């Protein structure tokens, strides 16, 4: 049973990683506290510790909305910061929620296209 769980967990991280790396200008590298960190240019989108926890930084108002909605928890180490933690407890069922959080962060950080006046 443990081997099956381990295989599934690797699949979860692989699917999240593959999705995030399909977005324009997103890169992945080892995170300084373990796990895999995703960046848009030089800014961190967030990181995943193994297949059990995703941590992402947000502005405090967004962080508070997410925490108050029950979708995420305050960061497990820095609970008073803008960082949030999403505990991956439902296996593959958590993938869309994790990807959605990274998409929110990506949309906040991606450069806004400037409209040229005709």
DSSP file (Angstrom, degrees, kcal/mol; ACC not computed):
  #  RESIDUE AA STRUCTURE BP1 BP2  ACC     N-H-->O    O-->H-N    N-H-->O    O-->H-N    TCO  KAPPA ALPHA  PHI   PSI    X-CA   Y-CA   Z-CA
    1    1 A X     >        0   0    0      0, 0.0     4,-2.2     0, 0.0     5,-0.2   0.000 360.0 360.0 360.0 -41.6    0.0    0.0    0.0
    2    2 A X  H  >  +     0   0    0      1,-0.2     4,-2.6     2,-0.2     5,-0.2   0.886 360.0  54.4 -59.6 -39.6    2.8    2.4    0.8
    3    3 A X  H  > S+     0   0    0      2,-0.2     4,-2.3     1,-0.2    -1,-0.2   0.893 107.9  49.5 -62.7 -39.9    4.3    1.9   -2.6
    4    4 A X  H  > S+     0   0    0      2,-0.2     4,-2.6     1,-0.2    -1,-0.2   0.923 111.4  48.5 -65.0 -44.4    1.0    2.8   -4.3
    5    5 A X  H  X S+     0   0    0     -4,-2.2     4,-2.6     1,-0.2    -2,-0.2   0.914 111.4  50.7 -61.6 -43.3    0.7    6.0   -2.2
    6    6 A X  H  X S+     0   0    0     -4,-2.6     4,-2.0     2,-0.2    -2,-0.2   0.909 111.2  47.9 -61.5 -43.6    4.3    6.9   -3.1
    7    7 A X  H  X S+     0   0    0     -4,-2.3     4,-1.9     2,-0.2    -2,-0.2   0.929 112.8  48.5 -63.8 -45.6    3.7    6.4   -6.8
    8    8 A X  H  X S+     0   0    0     -4,-2.6     4,-2.2     1,-0.2    -2,-0.2   0.900 109.5  52.5 -61.5 -41.0    0.5    8.5   -6.6
    9    9 A X  H  X S+     0   0    0     -4,-2.6     4,-2.0     1,-0.2    -1,-0.2   0.896 107.8  50.9 -65.1 -39.2    2.2   11.3   -4.7
   10   10 A X  H  X S+     0   0    0     -4,-2.0     4,-2.3     1,-0.2    -1,-0.2   0.879 109.1  52.6 -62.5 -36.8    4.9   11.4   -7.4
   11   11 A X  H  X S+     0   0    0     -4,-1.9     4,-2.6     2,-0.2    -2,-0.2   0.886 105.9  54.4 -65.1 -39.8    2.2   11.7  -10.0
   12   12 A X  H  X S+     0   0    0     -4,-2.2     4,-2.3     2,-0.2     5,-0.2   0.958 111.6  42.7 -60.3 -52.5    0.6   14.6   -8.2
   13   13 A X  H  X S+     0   0    0     -4,-2.0     4,-3.0     1,-0.2     5,-0.2   0.909 113.7  52.9 -61.5 -42.2    3.8   16.6   -8.1
   14   14 A X  H  X S+     0   0    0     -4,-2.3     4,-2.8     1,-0.2    -1,-0.2   0.914 110.1  47.5 -60.0 -43.3    4.5   15.7  -11.7
   15   15 A X  H  X S+     0   0    0     -4,-2.6     4,-2.0     2,-0.2    -1,-0.2   0.911 114.5  45.5 -67.2 -41.9    1.1   16.8  -12.9
   16   16 A X  H  X S+     0   0    0     -4,-2.3     4,-2.6    -5,-0.2     5,-0.2   0.947 115.0  48.1 -64.6 -47.3    1.3   20.1  -11.0
   17   17 A X  H  X S+     0   0    0     -4,-3.0     4,-2.7    -5,-0.2    -2,-0.2   0.929 111.1  50.4 -58.5 -47.4    4.8   20.8  -12.2
   18   18 A X  H  X S+     0   0    0     -4,-2.8     4,-0.6    -5,-0.2    -1,-0.2   0.898 112.3  47.6 -60.8 -41.0    3.9   19.9  -15.8
   19   19 A X  H >< S+     0   0    0     -4,-2.0     3,-1.0    -5,-0.2     4,-0.4   0.952 113.9  45.7 -64.4 -49.6    1.0   22.3  -15.7
   20   20 A X  H >< S+     0   0    0     -4,-2.6     3,-1.4     1,-0.3    -2,-0.2   0.879 110.1  53.8 -64.4 -37.8    2.9   25.2  -14.2
   21   21 A X  H 3< S+     0   0    0     -4,-2.7    -1,-0.3     1,-0.3    -2,-0.2   0.633  97.4  66.5 -73.7 -11.4    5.9   24.8  -16.5
   22   22 A X  T << S+     0   0    0     -3,-1.0    -1,-0.3    -4,-0.6     2,-0.2   0.614  84.5  94.1 -80.2 -11.7    3.5   25.0  -19.5
   23   23 A X  S X  S-     0   0    0     -3,-1.4     3,-1.6    -4,-0.4     2,-0.0  -0.553  94.6 -87.7 -81.9 146.4    2.8   28.7  -18.5
   24   24 A X  T 3  S-     0   0    0      1,-0.3    -1,-0.1    -2,-0.2    -2,-0.1  -0.271 104.4  -3.8 -56.8 128.1    4.8   31.4  -20.2
   25   25 A X  T 3  S+     0   0    0      1,-0.2    16,-1.5    -4,-0.1     2,-0.4   0.566  91.9 139.4  68.5  13.8    8.1   32.2  -18.4
   26   26 A X  E <   +A   40   0A   0     -3,-1.6     2,-0.3    14,-0.2    -1,-0.2  -0.753  26.2 179.9 -90.8 134.8    7.6   29.9  -15.4
   27   27 A X  E     -A   39   0A   0     12,-2.3    12,-2.5    -2,-0.4     2,-0.4  -0.850  15.6-143.5-126.3 164.3   10.6   27.9  -14.2
   28   28 A X  E     +A   38   0A   0     -2,-0.3     2,-0.3    10,-0.2    10,-0.2  -0.975  23.2 159.6-130.1 145.2   11.2   25.4  -11.4
   29   29 A X  E     -A   37   0A   0      8,-2.2     8,-3.4    -2,-0.4    -2,-0.0  -0.970  49.8 -74.2-154.0 161.7   14.2   24.9   -9.2
   30   30 A X  E     -A   36   0A   0     -2,-0.3     2,-0.3     6,-0.2     6,-0.3  -0.358  50.7-124.6 -60.2 139.6   14.9   23.3   -5.8
   31   31 A X    >   -     0   0    0      4,-2.0     3,-2.0    17,-0.2     4,-0.1  -0.634  14.6-122.3 -86.9 146.1   13.6   25.3   -2.9
   32   32 A X  T 3  S+     0   0    0      1,-0.3    -1,-0.1    -2,-0.3     3,-0.1   0.742 112.9  42.4 -63.4 -23.7   16.0   26.4   -0.2
   33   33 A X  T 3  S-     0   0    0      1,-0.4    -1,-0.3     0, 0.0     2,-0.0   0.112 130.6 -79.6-107.1  21.6   14.0   24.6    2.5
   34   34 A X  S <  S+     0   0    0     -3,-2.0    -1,-0.4     1,-0.2     2,-0.2   0.034  90.7  61.2  97.4 152.6   13.2   21.5    0.5
   35   35 A X  S    S-     0   0    0     14,-0.1    -4,-2.0    -3,-0.1     2,-0.5  -0.525  89.0 -52.5  95.5-164.3   10.7   20.9   -2.3
   36   36 A X  E     -AB  30  48A   0     12,-2.5    12,-2.5    -6,-0.3     2,-0.4  -0.970  45.2-154.0-123.2 126.6   10.3   22.5   -5.7
   37   37 A X  E     -AB  29  47A   0     -8,-3.4    -8,-2.2    -2,-0.5     2,-0.4  -0.815   4.1-152.9-103.4 137.6   10.0   26.3   -6.2
   38   38 A X  E     -AB  28  46A   0      8,-2.9     7,-2.9    -2,-0.4     8,-1.3  -0.915  15.2-172.5-111.3 136.8    8.3   27.9   -9.1
   39   39 A X  E     -AB  27  44A   0    -12,-2.5   -12,-2.3    -2,-0.4     2,-0.6  -0.945  25.0-149.8-129.9 148.4    9.2   31.3  -10.4
   40   40 A X  E >  S-AB  26  43A   0      3,-2.8     3,-2.1    -2,-0.3     2,-0.4  -0.967  83.5 -45.7-112.2 109.7    7.9   33.8  -12.9
   41   41 A X  T 3  S-     0   0    0    -16,-1.5   -14,-0.1    -2,-0.6    69,-0.0  -0.540 125.3 -25.9  57.9-119.4   11.1   35.5  -14.1
   42   42 A X  T 3  S+     0   0    0     -2,-0.4     2,-0.4    -3,-0.1    -1,-0.3   0.412 119.3  95.2-102.3   3.0   12.9   36.2  -10.8
   43   43 A X  E <  S-B   40   0A   0     -3,-2.1    -3,-2.8    66,-0.0     2,-0.3  -0.787  75.9-119.6-102.1 136.4    9.8   36.3   -8.5
   44   44 A X  E     -B   39   0A   0     -2,-0.4    -5,-0.3    -5,-0.2    13,-0.2  -0.547  20.2-173.0 -75.0 128.1    8.6   33.3   -6.6
   45   45 A X  E     -     0   0A   0     -7,-2.9    12,-0.4     1,-0.4     2,-0.3   0.823  61.8 -80.4 -79.5 -37.1    5.1   32.0   -7.4
   46   46 A X  E     -B   38   0A   0     -8,-1.3    -8,-2.9    10,-0.2    -1,-0.4  -0.928  43.4-111.8 156.5-176.2    5.3   29.5   -4.5
   47   47 A X  E     -BC  37  55A   0      8,-2.6     8,-3.0    -2,-0.3     2,-0.5  -0.972   9.7-135.5-147.7 161.0    6.8   26.1   -3.7
   48   48 A X  E     -BC  36  54A   0    -12,-2.5   -12,-2.5    -2,-0.3     2,-0.9  -0.980  10.5-147.2-122.4 128.7    5.7   22.6   -3.0
   49   49 A X  E >>  - C   0  53A   0      4,-3.0     3,-1.9    -2,-0.5     4,-1.2  -0.843  67.9 -57.3 -93.4 106.9    7.2   20.5   -0.2
   50   50 A X  T 34 S-     0   0    0     -2,-0.9   -14,-0.2     1,-0.2   -16,-0.0  -0.326  98.1 -49.8  57.2-136.4    7.0   17.0   -1.6
   51   51 A X  T 34 S+     0   0    0      1,-0.1    -1,-0.2    37,-0.1    40,-0.1  -0.005 129.8  68.7-117.9  26.3    3.5   16.1   -2.5
   52   52 A X  T <4 S+     0   0    0     -3,-1.9    36,-2.5     1,-0.3     2,-0.3   0.607  95.7  32.7-121.3 -15.3    1.9   17.1    0.8
   53   53 A X  E  <  -CD  49  87A   0     -4,-1.2    -4,-3.0    34,-0.3     2,-0.4  -0.976  49.1-166.1-153.4 130.8    2.1   20.9    1.1
   54   54 A X  E     -CD  48  86A   0     32,-2.5    32,-3.0    -2,-0.3     2,-0.4  -0.968  11.3-166.8-114.8 133.5    2.0   24.0   -1.2
   55   55 A X  E     +CD  47  85A   0     -8,-3.0    -8,-2.6    -2,-0.4     2,-0.3  -0.979  11.2 173.1-120.4 129.9    3.1   27.4    0.1
   56   56 A X  E     - D   0  84A   0     28,-1.7    28,-2.8    -2,-0.4     2,-0.4  -0.993  25.8-130.7-137.4 144.1    2.4   30.6   -1.8
   57   57 A X  E     + D   0  83A   0    -12,-0.4     2,-0.3    -2,-0.3    26,-0.2  -0.768  31.3 168.9 -93.3 138.9    2.8   34.3   -1.0
   58   58 A X        -     0   0    0     24,-1.2    47,-0.0    -2,-0.4     2,-0.0  -0.943  44.3 -86.9-137.6 160.5   -0.1   36.7   -1.6
   59   59 A X     >  -     0   0    0     -2,-0.3     4,-2.8     1,-0.1     3,-0.4  -0.399  51.8-107.1 -60.1 151.3   -0.8   40.3   -0.7
   60   60 A X  H  > S+     0   0    0      1,-0.2     4,-2.9     2,-0.2     5,-0.2   0.840 118.1  54.0 -56.2 -38.0   -2.4   40.4    2.8
   61   61 A X  H  > S+     0   0    0      2,-0.2     4,-2.0     1,-0.2    -1,-0.2   0.921 113.0  42.9 -65.3 -40.7   -5.9   41.1    1.5
   62   62 A X  H  > S+     0   0    0     -3,-0.4     4,-2.6     2,-0.2    -2,-0.2   0.923 114.1  51.9 -67.1 -44.4   -5.8   38.1   -0.8
   63   63 A X  H  X S+     0   0    0     -4,-2.8     4,-2.7     1,-0.2     5,-0.2   0.922 110.2  48.8 -56.9 -46.0   -4.3   36.0    1.9
   64   64 A X  H  X S+     0   0    0     -4,-2.9     4,-3.0    -5,-0.2    -1,-0.2   0.897 110.5  50.4 -64.2 -40.9   -7.0   37.0    4.3
   65   65 A X  H  X S+     0   0    0     -4,-2.0     4,-1.7    -5,-0.2    -1,-0.2   0.927 112.8  46.7 -60.9 -45.0   -9.8   36.2    1.8
   66   66 A X  H  X>S+     0   0    0     -4,-2.6     5,-1.2     2,-0.2     6,-1.0   0.922 116.0  43.9 -64.4 -44.6   -8.3   32.8    1.1
   67   67 A X  H ><5S+     0   0    0     -4,-2.7     3,-1.3     1,-0.2    -2,-0.2   0.935 113.4  50.7 -66.9 -45.5   -7.9   31.9    4.7
   68   68 A X  H 3<5S+     0   0    0     -4,-3.0    -1,-0.2     1,-0.3    -2,-0.2   0.794 105.9  56.7 -63.8 -27.9  -11.3   33.2    5.7
   69   69 A X  H 3<5S-     0   0    0     -4,-1.7    -1,-0.3    -5,-0.2    -2,-0.2   0.653 110.6-123.5 -76.2 -14.5  -12.9   31.2    2.9
   70   70 A X  T <<5S+     0   0    0     -3,-1.3    -3,-0.2    -4,-0.5    -2,-0.1   0.489  80.9 117.2  84.8   2.8  -11.4   28.0    4.4
   71   71 A X  S   <S+     0   0    0     -5,-1.2     2,-0.3    15,-0.0    -4,-0.2   0.813  81.6  10.9 -71.8 -29.7   -9.6   27.2    1.1
   72   72 A X  S    S-     0   0    0     -6,-1.0     2,-0.3    -9,-0.1    -2,-0.2  -0.830  72.6-120.5-139.7 173.5   -6.2   27.5    2.7
   73   73 A X  E     -E   85   0A   0     12,-2.8    12,-2.8    -2,-0.3     3,-0.1  -0.828  40.2 -92.1-112.7 156.3   -4.5   27.8    6.1
   74   74 A X  E    S-E   84   0A   0     -2,-0.3    10,-0.2    10,-0.2     5,-0.2  -0.345  70.5 -71.5 -57.0 153.4   -2.2   30.5    7.3
   75   75 A X        -     0   0    0      8,-1.5    -1,-0.1     3,-0.5     6,-0.1  -0.192  42.5-128.2 -52.7 138.2    1.4   29.6    6.6
   76   76 A X  S    S+     0   0    0      1,-0.2    -1,-0.1     2,-0.1     3,-0.1   0.684 104.5  22.1 -66.9 -20.0    2.6   26.8    8.8
   77   77 A X  S    S+     0   0    0      1,-0.1     2,-0.4     2,-0.0    -1,-0.2   0.696 133.2  36.0-113.5 -35.8    5.7   28.7    9.9
   78   78 A X    >   +     0   0    0      1,-0.1     3,-1.7     2,-0.0    -3,-0.5  -0.613  65.9 164.0-119.4  68.7    4.8   32.3    9.3
   79   79 A X  T 3  S+     0   0    0     -2,-0.4    -4,-0.1     1,-0.3    -1,-0.1   0.689  73.6  52.3 -66.6 -19.4    1.1   32.5   10.1
   80   80 A X  T 3  S+     0   0    0     -6,-0.1    -1,-0.3    -5,-0.0     2,-0.1   0.403  97.2  85.4 -96.1   2.4    1.0   36.3   10.4
   81   81 A X  S <  S-     0   0    0     -3,-1.7    -6,-0.2     2,-0.1    -3,-0.0  -0.263  96.2 -99.2 -91.6-178.0    2.6   36.9    6.9
   82   82 A X  S    S+     0   0    0     -2,-0.1   -24,-1.2    -8,-0.1     2,-0.1   0.499  89.7 109.6 -78.7  -4.5    1.0   37.0    3.5
   83   83 A X  E     -D   57   0A   0     -5,-0.3    -8,-1.5   -26,-0.2     2,-0.3  -0.447  51.5-163.6 -74.2 145.3    2.1   33.4    2.9
   84   84 A X  E     -DE  56  74A   0    -28,-2.8   -28,-1.7   -10,-0.2     2,-0.4  -0.878   8.9-143.4-122.7 159.7   -0.6   30.6    2.8
   85   85 A X  E     -DE  55  73A   0    -12,-2.8   -12,-2.8    -2,-0.3     2,-0.5  -0.985   6.4-165.0-122.0 135.3   -0.3   26.8    3.1
   86   86 A X  E     -D   54   0A   0    -32,-3.0   -32,-2.5    -2,-0.4     2,-0.5  -0.969  15.4-146.9-118.6 114.0   -2.4   24.4    1.2
   87   87 A X  E     -D   53   0A   0     -2,-0.5     2,-1.1   -34,-0.2   -34,-0.3  -0.697   8.7-139.9 -83.8 123.6   -2.2   20.9    2.6
   88   88 A X        +     0   0    0    -36,-2.5    -1,-0.1    -2,-0.5   -37,-0.1  -0.721  48.3 140.5 -86.3  99.6   -2.5   18.2    0.0
   89   89 A X        +     0   0    0     -2,-1.1    -1,-0.2     2,-0.1   -37,-0.0   0.541  59.6  59.0-117.1 -14.0   -4.7   15.6    1.7
   90   90 A X  S >  S-     0   0    0      1,-0.3     3,-1.7    -3,-0.2     5,-0.1   0.117  90.3-141.2-108.0  20.4   -7.1   14.4   -1.0
   91   91 A X  G >  S+     0   0    0      1,-0.3     3,-2.1     2,-0.2     4,-0.3  -0.300  77.5   0.4  60.2-134.9   -4.4   13.2   -3.5
   92   92 A X  G >  S+     0   0    0      1,-0.3     3,-1.2     2,-0.2     4,-0.4   0.738 124.4  71.3 -61.3 -23.9   -5.2   13.8   -7.1
   93   93 A X  G <  S+     0   0    0     -3,-1.7     4,-0.4     1,-0.2    -1,-0.3   0.720  93.6  57.2 -65.4 -19.7   -8.4   15.6   -6.2
   94   94 A X  G <> S+     0   0    0     -3,-2.1     4,-2.3     1,-0.2    -1,-0.2   0.621  82.0  88.0 -84.4 -13.7   -6.3   18.5   -4.8
   95   95 A X  H <> S+     0   0    0     -3,-1.2     4,-2.8    -4,-0.3     5,-0.3   0.919  86.3  48.9 -56.2 -50.2   -4.4   19.1   -8.0
   96   96 A X  H  > S+     0   0    0     -4,-0.4     4,-2.3     1,-0.2    -1,-0.2   0.885 112.1  49.9 -59.6 -36.6   -7.0   21.6   -9.5
   97   97 A X  H  > S+     0   0    0     -4,-0.4     4,-1.9    -3,-0.2    -1,-0.2   0.911 112.3  46.5 -67.4 -41.8   -7.0   23.6   -6.2
   98   98 A X  H  X S+     0   0    0     -4,-2.3     4,-2.2     2,-0.2    -2,-0.2   0.933 113.8  48.3 -65.0 -45.7   -3.3   23.8   -6.1
   99   99 A X  H  X S+     0   0    0     -4,-2.8     4,-2.4    -5,-0.2    -2,-0.2   0.898 108.9  54.5 -62.2 -39.9   -3.0   24.8   -9.7
  100  100 A X  H  X S+     0   0    0     -4,-2.3     4,-2.2    -5,-0.3    -1,-0.2   0.898 107.7  49.5 -61.4 -40.9   -5.8   27.4   -9.2
  101  101 A X  H  X S+     0   0    0     -4,-1.9     4,-2.1     2,-0.2    -1,-0.2   0.922 111.7  47.9 -64.0 -43.8   -3.8   29.0   -6.4
  102  102 A X  H  X S+     0   0    0     -4,-2.2     4,-2.8     1,-0.2    -2,-0.2   0.873 110.0  53.5 -64.8 -35.1   -0.6   29.1   -8.5
  103  103 A X  H  X S+     0   0    0     -4,-2.4     4,-2.8     2,-0.2    -2,-0.2   0.897 106.7  52.2 -65.2 -40.1   -2.7   30.7  -11.3
  104  104 A X  H  X S+     0   0    0     -4,-2.2     4,-1.5     2,-0.2    -2,-0.2   0.937 113.3  43.7 -59.3 -46.4   -3.9   33.4   -9.0
  105  105 A X  H  X S+     0   0    0     -4,-2.1     4,-1.7     2,-0.2    -2,-0.2   0.910 112.5  52.5 -66.1 -42.7   -0.4   34.2   -8.0
  106  106 A X  H  X S+     0   0    0     -4,-2.8     4,-2.6     1,-0.2     3,-0.2   0.926 108.1  51.1 -58.4 -46.8    0.8   34.0  -11.6
  107  107 A X  H  < S+     0   0    0     -4,-2.8    -1,-0.2     1,-0.2    -2,-0.2   0.826 109.3  51.7 -62.7 -31.7   -1.9   36.5  -12.7
  108  108 A X  H  < S+     0   0    0     -4,-1.5    -1,-0.2    -5,-0.2    -2,-0.2   0.845 118.2  36.5 -70.8 -33.4   -0.8   38.8  -10.0
  109  109 A X  H  < S+     0   0    0     -4,-1.7    -2,-0.2    -3,-0.2    -1,-0.2   0.712  89.1 102.7 -95.8 -22.3    2.8   38.7  -11.1
  110  110 A X  S  < S-     0   0    0     -4,-2.6     3,-0.0    -5,-0.2   -70,-0.0  -0.348  83.5 -98.9 -68.0 144.1    2.7   38.6  -14.8
  111  111 A X        -     0   0    0      1,-0.1     2,-0.3    -2,-0.0    -1,-0.1  -0.319  36.0-119.3 -61.2 138.9    3.4   41.8  -16.6
  112  112 A X        -     0   0    0     -3,-0.1     2,-0.3     1,-0.1    -1,-0.1  -0.635  28.6-118.3 -77.6 134.5    0.3   43.7  -17.7
  113  113 A X        -     0   0    0     -2,-0.3     2,-0.4     1,-0.1    -1,-0.1  -0.561  26.3-129.7 -74.7 135.2    0.2   44.1  -21.5
  114  114 A X        -     0   0    0     -2,-0.3     2,-0.5     1,-0.0    -1,-0.1  -0.686  15.0-131.2 -87.5 136.8    0.2   47.7  -22.4
  115  115 A X        -     0   0    0     -2,-0.4     2,-0.4     1,-0.0    -1,-0.0  -0.748  17.3-141.5 -88.0 127.8   -2.4   48.9  -24.8
  116  116 A X        -     0   0    0     -2,-0.5     2,-0.3     2,-0.0    -1,-0.0  -0.745  16.2-126.3 -89.9 134.2   -1.1   50.9  -27.7
  117  117 A X              0   0    0     -2,-0.4    -1,-0.0     1,-0.1     0, 0.0  -0.599 360.0 360.0 -79.3 137.2   -3.2   53.8  -28.8
  118  118 A X              0   0    0     -2,-0.3    -1,-0.1     0, 0.0    -2,-0.0   0.461 360.0 360.0 -81.6 360.0   -4.1   53.8  -32.5
